[in-house]
Amino acid sequence: MEGGKMMDMQKVDMLIQWNDAFAEVTPVKMKSETIEMLFDEVMSNEKGK
């Protein structure tokens, strides 16, 4: 398989077979959940600089 520009996915014609990749379903309502989020404020601020 050639490399570089010859295999650029934006420039090469492709045929994609999706088969059963997508399906329509009826949504199921789920119960809500609360998740407590914790973070190290000092470390977060240092990484954000």
C-alpha positions in Angstrom: 0.0 0.0 0.0 1.4 3.3 -1.0 1.9 6.0 1.6 1.7 9.8 1.6 -0.6 11.7 -0.7 -1.7 8.6 -2.6 -3.6 7.3 0.4 -5.0 10.6 1.7 -8.6 9.7 2.7 -9.8 13.2 1.7 -8.6 12.7 -1.9 -9.2 9.0 -2.6 -12.6 7.7 -3.7 -14.0 5.1 -1.3 -17.0 2.9 -1.2 -18.2 2.3 2.4 -20.6 -0.5 3.2 -22.5 0.4 6.3 -24.5 -2.8 6.4 -26.4 -2.8 9.8 -24.4 0.0 11.4 -27.5 2.1 12.1 -31.0 1.1 13.4 -34.1 2.9 14.4 -35.2 2.1 18.0 -37.8 3.3 20.5 -36.0 5.4 23.2 -36.1 4.0 26.7 -36.4 6.5 29.6 -33.7 6.0 32.1 -33.8 7.0 35.7 -31.7 10.1 36.5 -28.5 9.9 38.5 -26.4 12.4 40.3 -22.6 12.0 40.2 -20.3 13.9 42.5 -17.4 15.4 40.7 -14.2 16.1 42.5 -11.1 17.8 41.1 -7.8 19.1 42.4 -8.2 22.9 41.9 -4.5 23.8 42.4 -3.3 21.2 39.9 -6.0 22.2 37.4 -5.1 25.8 37.6 -1.4 25.0 37.2 -2.1 22.9 34.0 -4.3 25.6 32.6 -1.6 28.2 32.6 
